[in-house]
Amino acid sequence: MAAGSARDTVIDAMPWIQTVRPEAASGRLAKSYRAGVERAGRVFGIVRTMSLQPAVLDASMGLYVAIMKQPGELSLAQREMLATVVSRANDCHY
């Protein structure tokens, strides 16, 4: 990228968003958090940002699993590579 591009600037921290800590979760959210730990080893911040809306969290994770984990023509490694390239193109550290 050329000097002066967006990537040359300092990335601002994400605004503060109220979330529910894993140890404080109950009901549907606790179940969603447990599924996240089983899937990824911990509850990532991007998951916690949806903690006040468990239905949205479940829908988002359902879409993620459908895209990344279901059988298809692309391998998991290829899907992860595409996700990484798209995240980089969007200046997203996730």
C-alpha positions as CSV (number, residue, x, y, z in Angstrom):
1,M,0.0,0.0,0.0
2,A,1.1,3.5,-0.7
3,A,2.3,5.8,2.1
4,G,-0.6,7.7,3.6
5,S,-3.1,4.9,3.0
6,A,-5.6,4.0,5.7
7,R,-3.3,1.2,6.9
8,D,-0.6,3.7,7.7
9,T,-2.8,5.3,10.3
10,V,-3.1,4.2,13.9
11,I,-6.2,2.0,14.5
12,D,-8.5,3.4,17.2
13,A,-9.6,1.1,19.9
14,M,-13.1,-0.2,19.6
15,P,-15.7,1.7,21.5
16,W,-16.8,0.2,24.8
17,I,-19.7,-2.1,24.5
18,Q,-21.6,-3.5,27.5
19,T,-21.2,-7.3,27.6
20,V,-22.0,-10.2,29.9
21,R,-19.0,-11.9,31.3
22,P,-19.0,-15.7,30.8
23,E,-19.2,-16.3,34.6
24,A,-22.3,-14.1,34.8
25,A,-24.1,-15.7,31.9
26,S,-27.3,-17.7,32.5
27,G,-29.9,-19.5,30.4
28,R,-29.6,-19.2,26.6
29,L,-26.5,-17.1,26.8
30,A,-24.7,-19.5,29.1
31,K,-25.5,-22.3,26.7
32,S,-24.2,-20.2,23.8
33,Y,-21.0,-19.4,25.7
34,R,-20.5,-23.1,26.4
35,A,-20.8,-23.9,22.7
36,G,-18.3,-21.2,22.0
37,V,-15.8,-22.7,24.5
38,E,-16.3,-26.1,22.9
39,R,-15.8,-24.7,19.4
40,A,-13.0,-22.3,20.0
41,G,-11.5,-23.0,23.5
42,R,-12.8,-19.7,25.0
43,V,-15.4,-17.0,24.6
44,F,-13.9,-14.4,22.2
45,G,-14.7,-10.7,22.4
46,I,-16.6,-10.7,19.2
47,V,-19.0,-13.2,20.7
48,R,-19.3,-11.2,23.9
49,T,-20.3,-8.1,21.9
50,M,-23.6,-9.9,21.1
51,S,-24.2,-11.1,24.6
52,L,-27.1,-8.7,25.3
53,Q,-28.9,-10.3,22.4
54,P,-28.5,-14.1,22.6
55,A,-30.8,-14.7,19.6
56,V,-28.5,-12.5,17.5
57,L,-25.5,-14.3,18.9
58,D,-27.0,-17.7,18.0
59,A,-27.9,-16.6,14.5
60,S,-24.5,-15.2,13.9
61,M,-22.7,-18.3,15.2
62,G,-25.1,-20.5,13.1
63,L,-24.1,-18.5,10.0
64,Y,-20.4,-18.8,10.9
65,V,-20.7,-22.6,11.4
66,A,-22.6,-23.0,8.1
67,I,-20.0,-21.1,6.2
68,M,-16.9,-22.4,7.8
69,K,-17.6,-25.9,9.0
70,Q,-20.2,-27.5,6.7
71,P,-19.0,-29.8,3.9
72,G,-18.2,-28.0,0.7
73,E,-15.8,-27.6,-2.2
74,L,-13.3,-25.5,-0.1
75,S,-11.2,-27.0,2.6
76,L,-11.2,-25.5,6.1
77,A,-7.7,-24.1,5.4
78,Q,-9.0,-22.4,2.2
79,R,-12.0,-20.9,4.0
80,E,-9.8,-19.6,6.8
81,M,-7.4,-18.1,4.2
82,L,-10.3,-16.4,2.5
83,A,-11.6,-15.0,5.8
84,T,-8.1,-13.7,6.7
85,V,-7.7,-12.0,3.3
86,V,-11.1,-10.4,3.5
87,S,-10.5,-9.3,7.1
88,R,-7.2,-7.7,6.0
89,A,-8.8,-6.0,3.1
90,N,-11.4,-4.5,5.5
91,D,-8.7,-3.5,8.0
92,C,-10.3,-5.8,10.6
93,H,-8.0,-7.6,13.0
94,Y,-10.5,-10.5,13.3
